[in-house]
């Protein structure tokens, strides 16, 4: 894909209007949603880690008992 030179913006030049947003802090409602998403992501990572650890322990117990 080729971009015409007239459409290229360099740092410090005029900004596109669709990206011209205020620099105020996010509303509380959005902060709450971001915190919920972050917590869900951390929970998922922790659960995957715990499931891996648990399955590894089960395999080692089976090996010690002479199973499978």
C-alpha positions in Angstrom: 0.0 0.0 0.0 1.3 3.4 -0.9 0.5 6.5 1.1 0.5 9.8 -0.9 3.1 12.2 0.5 0.4 14.8 1.2 -1.2 12.4 3.7 1.9 11.7 5.7 2.2 13.5 9.1 5.4 14.0 11.0 5.8 14.6 14.6 4.9 18.2 15.5 2.7 18.8 12.4 -1.1 19.3 12.4 -3.1 16.4 13.9 -6.0 14.6 12.4 -9.3 15.9 13.9 -10.5 12.3 14.7 -7.5 11.9 17.0 -7.9 15.3 18.6 -9.2 14.5 22.0 -9.1 16.3 25.3 -6.3 15.3 27.7 -8.5 15.2 30.7 -8.5 12.1 33.0 -10.9 9.3 32.0 -14.4 9.3 33.5 -14.9 7.2 36.6 -17.2 4.8 34.7 -14.4 4.0 32.2 -11.8 3.6 35.0 -14.1 1.1 36.7 -14.4 -0.9 33.5 -10.7 -0.9 32.9 -10.1 -2.2 36.5 -12.6 -5.0 36.0 -11.0 -6.0 32.7 -7.5 -5.9 34.3 -8.7 -8.1 37.2 -10.3 -10.6 34.9 -7.1 -10.9 32.8 -5.0 -11.4 36.0 -7.5 -14.0 37.3 -7.3 -15.9 34.0 -3.5 -15.9 34.0 -3.4 -17.1 37.6 -5.9 -19.8 37.0 -4.0 -21.1 34.0 -0.8 -21.1 36.1 -2.5 -23.0 38.9 -4.0 -25.5 36.5 -0.6 -26.2 35.0 1.0 -26.6 38.4 -1.8 -28.9 39.6 -1.6 -31.1 36.5 2.2 -31.4 36.9 1.7 -32.5 40.6 -0.8 -35.1 39.6 1.5 -36.5 37.0 4.4 -36.7 39.5 2.1 -38.4 42.1 1.0 -41.0 39.5 4.6 -41.7 38.5 5.6 -42.2 42.2 2.7 -44.6 42.6 3.6 -46.5 39.5 0.5 -45.5 37.6 0.6 -44.5 33.9 
